[in-house]
Amino acid sequence: MGAHAGPSILVMGATTTTTTLLLLLGAFCAAHAQNYNYNQNSLSNYNPNQPGYKPPVGLVGVTSNPPQPQGPNNQGGSQWGWNNPQDAPSQGYTPNYSPFMDIRGKYCETRRLQQCCPNRQDECSVPIMGTLCYCDMFCDRTKNPDCCPDFYSVCRGITPPPEPPKLLEPCKVDGGFLPPGSSVKINCNTCKCVLIGNPGKSVLQCEQDPCMINKNALETMKRDARSYTWTASNYSMFWGHKSKEGLIKMTGALNPEELSKRMYPILLIYNEDQIPSTFDARKSNQLWAGKVGDIRDQGWCGSSWALSTLGVAEDRLAISAAVKGLDIKEQLSPQQLISCDQRGQRGCQGGHMDRVWNYLRKRGVVSESCYPYTSRNGDEGKCPIPRRSCTPYTSSSDNRGKCAFTCPSGEESTIYQFEPAYRIASEEYDIMYEIMTNGPVQALMKVQDDFFMYQSGIYSHVRRLTNNEESHYHAVRVVGWGTEGFGNRQTKYWRVANTWGKNWGERGFFRIKRGSNESEIESFILAVRPRLDTYRRNARQRRLISHKNYPQNYIRKNHHQNLKHKIGY
């Protein structure tokens, strides 16, 4: 048994009578003959261009150039079983793919030596999945094709359809799925879904750089809020940026040179009892009202060295003028410092606080309206100001403190000059006294990546929040101090103006622990005096004559042995 087409017939039982067998055999032969006649007639229907053609069920549209009919002895005969030319498949031939086509393997290829392919040869069968498939032309019929999977490549010379692609497992990403080979940015790190050794398996591989916004740290601080004196926030302007980028572009102060580090602080003589527990240069002195400058935004340019320097210079210029009954409130140009102060400075890559004060002493600076700030995107620009734009200050100069420059717009602008900067001792009360007496001071602090997330409260670096100990120096402006209660204890703080715009921190300001040199903020404090008559020059020495009528017992113990201090200029 085992012929093409028709239902499968199974005879069971050894007592089946001969009559029953004959009846069954007759039924089978009739069905077989009917099928044969149908398929003989249907061979001419392979041409889809003929009227009434219906494509078979399955994959369609695959065409080929089948072997052409030959004569007798390969010269007009029928090697492939096409006795009539019309029986040959046309150029538009569409294979009638059998149900076995999705099974791969060598079936007809193993019968090639038996010359299967031509005509109808019921013996050209191969077992497959508990039944038979065939390797002759009769198998390739429109109704119920039962060809073996490799029939079309072995007998027809048709390239089999491509193997369906294997299902590849996507990578899971934040509740979604990422196809293999695709990439996605998660915060500041790029992740790619890559295939691994096992077929169809994939894994998400991500960069591991610390980000300016640490999601885990935010969740920790929110969960354990009572354990901290400050709160954190997810700033959209920092999301997606790496910490190493922020530590360069959002800070900008370079470590002071050794000569400046050895600068002697000035002597201050004061009574500690007269220093208030809370002070804000913007509010606490009525004479200074409106004289302390607002918050600036450095953008993605490491220019805090320039903006904080001019912030202190502007404040002290306005305060000094107010004391003398004058009204001078001028915003100075940080762009000039970034573009023109190139001696040992790096523009948007950072600068030295001590060097920029020396530049202001020698060259001076124009107003912001004359030379606006354009480096927020990191472009330092070219300097339009000639090198010799102003005569350096001397004690006998008639133009003490300022001279003129023609702006790019054609307008005249004053060039403001300042005396040499001086250093304040790294003592809590010295810093407080200097601020309440002369105005805000400039401080150098060390920034680590948790500082980017500061929102409110009294900041102190929390080492366990991040695994990144990389840091960079930042120049800021200290405008006051105070205390705040947390639980049963009082925490002292400095009030500091940052240069990251008003959308960060406490409207651009932040508070940081006072008296413990938190983040090294008390280690290097500089100030300047626009009031030129408060110093007495003697070679490279300066002595501050301030509150000289104070009794001797008010002099700080650590100062009273040496009343003259050198300054590094």
PEGIBEL-V635363 format. One record per backbone hydrogen bond with DSSP energy under -0.5 kcal/mol. NH is the residue of the N-H (numbers start at 1). CO is the residue of the C=O. If there is no record, write none. Layout:
nh:co
NH:CO
NH:CO
This chain:
nh:co
12:10
16:13
21:17
22:18
23:19
24:20
25:21
26:22
27:23
28:24
29:25
30:26
31:27
32:28
33:29
34:30
35:31
36:32
37:33
38:34
39:35
40:36
41:37
42:38
43:39
43:40
44:41
45:42
46:43
47:44
48:46
50:47
53:50
63:61
66:64
71:76
72:75
72:76
74:71
75:71
75:72
76:71
77:71
83:81
87:84
88:85
93:90
94:46
95:62
95:93
97:95
99:145
101:98
103:100
104:102
107:105
110:107
111:108
112:109
114:111
115:112
116:111
119:80
121:119
124:121
125:123
126:133
128:131
131:128
133:126
134:146
135:124
137:117
137:119
138:119
139:136
140:137
141:139
144:142
146:139
148:134
151:148
154:150
155:151
156:151
158:152
169:200
171:178
173:176
176:173
178:171
181:193
182:179
184:191
186:184
186:189
187:185
189:186
191:184
192:205
193:182
194:192
194:203
196:201
201:198
203:194
205:192
205:203
206:204
207:190
212:241
214:212
215:213
218:214
219:215
220:216
221:217
222:218
223:219
224:220
225:222
227:224
228:225
231:456
233:453
235:233
236:234
238:235
239:235
241:238
243:210
245:242
246:242
247:243
248:244
248:245
249:245
250:246
252:473
253:473
254:351
261:257
262:258
263:260
264:566
266:423
268:266
270:268
270:554
272:270
274:271
275:272
276:274
279:481
281:479
283:280
284:280
286:284
288:285
289:286
290:282
291:288
292:288
296:498
298:499
300:376
301:249
301:299
302:348
303:301
304:251
306:303
307:303
308:304
309:305
310:306
311:307
312:308
313:309
314:310
315:311
316:312
317:313
318:314
319:315
320:316
321:317
322:318
323:319
324:320
325:322
326:321
328:326
329:327
332:330
333:366
334:332
337:333
338:334
339:335
340:336
341:336
341:337
342:340
344:342
346:350
349:346
350:347
351:252
356:352
357:353
358:354
359:355
360:356
361:357
362:358
363:359
364:359
365:416
368:331
371:367
378:375
380:378
386:384
389:386
389:387
393:361
397:394
400:397
402:399
403:415
405:413
407:405
407:411
410:407
413:405
415:403
416:365
416:414
417:401
418:360
419:529
422:527
424:525
427:425
431:427
432:428
433:429
434:430
435:431
436:432
437:433
438:434
439:434
439:435
441:478
442:526
443:476
444:524
445:474
446:519
447:445
447:472
449:470
451:448
452:449
453:450
454:451
455:231
456:231
458:229
459:457
459:511
463:461
465:462
466:462
466:463
469:467
472:447
473:253
474:445
476:443
477:497
478:441
478:476
479:477
479:495
480:495
481:279
482:493
484:491
486:489
489:486
491:484
492:490
493:482
494:512
495:480
496:494
496:510
497:477
498:496
498:508
501:296
504:501
505:454
506:509
507:505
508:504
509:506
510:496
511:457
512:494
513:459
514:492
520:517
521:518
523:520
525:424
526:442
527:422
530:528
532:530
534:531
535:532
538:541
541:538
542:565
545:534
545:543
546:544
550:547
554:551
555:552
559:556
560:556
562:559
565:542
567:540
569:567
